[in-house]
Protein backbone atom coordinates (compact mmCIF):
# COMPACT_ATOMS: atom_id res chain seq x y z
CA UNK A 1 0.00 0.00 0.00
CA UNK A 2 1.26 3.45 -0.81
CA UNK A 3 0.59 6.53 1.31
CA UNK A 4 1.35 10.19 0.61
CA UNK A 5 0.95 13.07 3.03
CA UNK A 6 1.68 16.78 2.86
CA UNK A 7 1.91 18.31 6.33
CA UNK A 8 2.43 21.91 7.36
CA UNK A 9 3.88 22.43 10.83
CA UNK A 10 3.45 25.90 12.31
CA UNK A 11 7.09 26.18 13.38
CA UNK A 12 10.45 27.14 11.88
CA UNK A 13 12.46 24.54 10.01
CA UNK A 14 15.35 24.40 12.52
CA UNK A 15 13.01 23.69 15.43
CA UNK A 16 11.27 20.88 13.55
CA UNK A 17 14.65 19.32 12.63
CA UNK A 18 15.83 19.54 16.23
CA UNK A 19 12.99 17.26 17.27
CA UNK A 20 13.06 14.93 14.27
CA UNK A 21 16.80 14.28 14.65
CA UNK A 22 16.16 12.92 18.16
CA UNK A 23 14.66 9.64 16.96
CA UNK A 24 13.38 8.30 20.31
CA UNK A 25 11.75 11.67 21.02
CA UNK A 26 10.26 11.94 17.52
CA UNK A 27 8.95 8.37 17.69
CA UNK A 28 7.11 9.10 20.93
CA UNK A 29 5.07 11.70 19.01
CA UNK A 30 3.51 8.90 16.95
CA UNK A 31 0.40 7.47 18.60
CA UNK A 32 0.77 3.87 19.75
CA UNK A 33 4.56 3.85 20.13
CA UNK A 34 5.37 2.08 23.40
CA UNK A 35 9.17 2.08 23.27
CA UNK A 36 12.15 3.03 21.13
CA UNK A 37 15.66 1.98 22.12
CA UNK A 38 18.99 2.31 20.30
CA UNK A 39 19.91 -0.98 18.66
CA UNK A 40 22.76 -0.73 16.15
CA UNK A 41 24.20 2.25 14.32
CA UNK A 42 21.30 4.30 12.92
CA UNK A 43 18.73 1.72 14.00
CA UNK A 44 16.33 1.24 16.89
CA UNK A 45 14.26 -1.53 18.43
CA UNK A 46 10.68 -0.43 18.80
CA UNK A 47 7.25 -1.59 19.90
CA UNK A 48 3.92 -0.24 18.73
CA UNK A 49 0.42 -1.04 19.97
CA UNK A 50 -2.40 -0.14 17.60
CA UNK A 51 -6.01 -0.97 17.04
CA UNK A 52 -7.30 -1.19 13.49
CA UNK A 53 -10.99 -1.80 13.28
CA UNK A 54 -11.87 -4.72 15.54
CA UNK A 55 -8.30 -5.97 15.99
CA UNK A 56 -5.45 -4.91 18.25
CA UNK A 57 -1.81 -5.43 17.29
CA UNK A 58 1.40 -5.34 19.32
CA UNK A 59 4.18 -4.95 16.79
CA UNK A 60 7.86 -5.36 17.70
CA UNK A 61 10.71 -4.77 15.31
CA UNK A 62 13.57 -2.66 14.09
CA UNK A 63 13.61 0.70 12.33
CA UNK A 64 16.58 2.06 10.43
CA UNK A 65 16.83 5.83 10.14
CA UNK A 66 18.87 7.98 7.79
CA UNK A 67 18.66 11.75 8.23
CA UNK A 68 20.38 14.25 5.97
CA UNK A 69 19.73 17.77 7.12
CA UNK A 70 21.71 19.18 4.16
CA UNK A 71 19.33 17.68 1.62
CA UNK A 72 16.30 17.96 3.92
CA UNK A 73 15.51 14.24 3.88
CA UNK A 74 14.57 11.74 6.52
CA UNK A 75 14.24 8.06 5.52
CA UNK A 76 12.91 5.26 7.69
CA UNK A 77 12.91 1.55 6.91
CA UNK A 78 10.93 -0.57 9.33
CA UNK A 79 10.14 -4.21 9.84
CA UNK A 80 7.90 -5.42 12.67
CA UNK A 81 5.86 -8.48 13.63
CA UNK A 82 3.08 -9.38 15.99
CA UNK A 83 3.95 -13.01 16.71
CA UNK A 84 0.91 -13.46 18.92
CA UNK A 85 -1.56 -13.19 16.05
CA UNK A 86 0.70 -13.65 13.04
CA UNK A 87 0.87 -10.35 11.26
CA UNK A 88 3.55 -7.91 10.29
CA UNK A 89 4.60 -4.89 8.38
CA UNK A 90 7.58 -3.88 6.22
CA UNK A 91 7.78 -0.24 5.21
CA UNK A 92 9.93 2.43 3.67
CA UNK A 93 9.11 6.07 4.33
CA UNK A 94 10.80 8.89 2.41
CA UNK A 95 10.31 12.33 3.94
CA UNK A 96 11.27 15.76 2.62
CA UNK A 97 11.38 18.55 5.18
CA UNK A 98 11.18 21.99 3.59
CA UNK A 99 11.46 25.45 5.14
CA UNK A 100 8.69 27.73 3.97
CA UNK A 101 8.93 31.48 3.56
CA UNK A 102 6.12 31.96 6.08
CA UNK A 103 8.11 30.51 9.00
CA UNK A 104 6.33 27.18 8.77
CA UNK A 105 7.81 23.82 7.79
CA UNK A 106 6.41 21.56 5.11
CA UNK A 107 6.81 17.82 5.46
CA UNK A 108 6.14 15.62 2.44
CA UNK A 109 5.87 11.91 3.17
CA UNK A 110 5.83 9.03 0.71
CA UNK A 111 5.47 5.61 2.27
CA UNK A 112 5.37 2.14 0.78
CA UNK A 113 3.98 -0.32 3.32
CA UNK A 114 3.43 -4.05 2.94
CA UNK A 115 1.22 -5.82 5.44
CA UNK A 116 1.29 -9.56 6.04
CA UNK A 117 -0.82 -12.10 7.88
CA UNK A 118 -3.85 -10.84 9.75
CA UNK A 119 -2.81 -7.22 9.26
CA UNK A 120 -2.92 -7.71 5.51
CA UNK A 121 -6.42 -9.19 5.71
CA UNK A 122 -7.96 -6.05 7.22
CA UNK A 123 -8.43 -4.24 3.93
CA UNK A 124 -7.13 -0.99 2.58
CA UNK A 125 -9.99 1.31 3.70
CA UNK A 126 -9.54 0.39 7.39
CA UNK A 127 -5.74 0.64 7.20
CA UNK A 128 -5.88 3.99 5.34
CA UNK A 129 -8.30 5.44 7.89
CA UNK A 130 -5.99 4.40 10.76
CA UNK A 131 -2.88 5.74 8.98
CA UNK A 132 -4.60 9.09 8.33
CA UNK A 133 -5.57 9.34 11.99
CA UNK A 134 -2.04 8.51 13.18
CA UNK A 135 -0.43 11.07 10.86
CA UNK A 136 -2.89 13.76 11.99
CA UNK A 137 -2.11 13.05 15.64
CA UNK A 138 1.65 12.94 14.95
CA UNK A 139 1.44 16.37 13.29
CA UNK A 140 -0.42 17.83 16.27
CA UNK A 141 2.07 16.27 18.69
CA UNK A 142 5.00 17.59 16.64
CA UNK A 143 3.58 21.12 16.67
CA UNK A 144 3.06 20.92 20.44
CA UNK A 145 6.59 19.59 20.97
CA UNK A 146 8.11 22.31 18.78
CA UNK A 147 6.44 24.98 20.90
CA UNK A 148 8.43 23.66 23.88
CA UNK A 149 11.80 23.70 22.03
CA UNK A 150 14.12 26.59 22.87
PETA-V601236 format. One record per residue. N is the residue number from 0. PSI is psi as a letter, one per 20 degrees, with the letter a starting at -180 (none if undefined). OMEGA is omega in whole degrees, 0 to 359 (* if undefined). NEAR is the number of other C-alpha atoms within 12 Angstrom. Layout:
BEGIN
<<N:PSI:OMEGA:NEAR> <N:PSI:OMEGA:NEAR>>
END
This chain:
BEGIN
<<0:p:179:22> <1:p:179:20> <2:q:172:25> <3:p:179:22> <4:q:172:26> <5:o:183:21> <6:q:173:29> <7:p:181:29> <8:p:183:33> <9:m:180:27> <10:q:178:34> <11:q:182:28> <12:g:184:28> <13:h:178:26> <14:h:178:27> <15:g:179:38> <16:h:182:35> <17:h:179:24> <18:g:184:28> <19:h:178:39> <20:i:176:24> <21:n:190:23> <22:g:178:31> <23:h:179:26> <24:g:180:25> <25:h:181:28> <26:h:180:33> <27:i:177:26> <28:i:180:30> <29:p:180:32> <30:p:177:27> <31:i:180:28> <32:p:180:26> <33:g:181:22> <34:q:174:27> <35:p:182:27> <36:q:176:25> <37:q:183:20> <38:f:175:17> <39:a:180:12> <40:p:178:13> <41:k:176:22> <42:q:186:24> <43:q:170:28> <44:p:182:29> <45:q:173:30> <46:q:183:29> <47:p:175:32> <48:o:179:23> <49:q:176:25> <50:p:176:22> <51:o:184:27> <52:c:184:19> <53:i:188:13> <54:q:175:20> <55:q:180:21> <56:q:174:29> <57:n:185:28> <58:p:176:33> <59:p:180:31> <60:b:183:31> <61:p:173:30> <62:p:174:35> <63:p:185:29> <64:p:176:32> <65:o:177:26> <66:p:177:26> <67:n:183:18> <68:h:180:21> <69:g:180:12> <70:i:178:14> <71:k:181:25> <72:q:180:26> <73:o:182:33> <74:p:179:31> <75:p:172:31> <76:p:185:27> <77:q:174:32> <78:p:182:29> <79:q:181:32> <80:q:167:31> <81:n:185:26> <82:h:181:18> <83:g:182:14> <84:i:176:17> <85:m:176:21> <86:q:180:26> <87:r:181:29> <88:q:172:32> <89:p:183:29> <90:q:171:28> <91:p:181:26> <92:o:177:30> <93:p:183:28> <94:p:173:32> <95:p:182:31> <96:o:191:37> <97:p:175:30> <98:p:178:27> <99:q:181:18> <100:i:182:12> <101:j:181:14> <102:j:175:17> <103:r:179:22> <104:p:176:29> <105:p:178:30> <106:o:178:33> <107:p:184:26> <108:p:171:26> <109:p:182:24> <110:q:173:27> <111:o:187:21> <112:p:175:28> <113:p:180:27> <114:q:179:27> <115:r:177:23> <116:b:184:21> <117:h:176:23> <118:g:181:33> <119:h:181:24> <120:i:185:19> <121:h:180:23> <122:q:185:19> <123:g:181:21> <124:g:179:15> <125:g:181:19> <126:g:180:29> <127:g:179:22> <128:g:179:18> <129:g:179:25> <130:g:179:28> <131:g:180:23> <132:g:181:21> <133:g:180:26> <134:g:177:29> <135:g:180:22> <136:h:177:20> <137:g:180:29> <138:g:178:34> <139:g:180:22> <140:h:179:26> <141:g:178:35> <142:g:179:30> <143:g:180:20> <144:h:180:27> <145:h:179:28> <146:h:180:18> <147:i:182:14> <148:p:178:17> <149:none:*:12>>
END
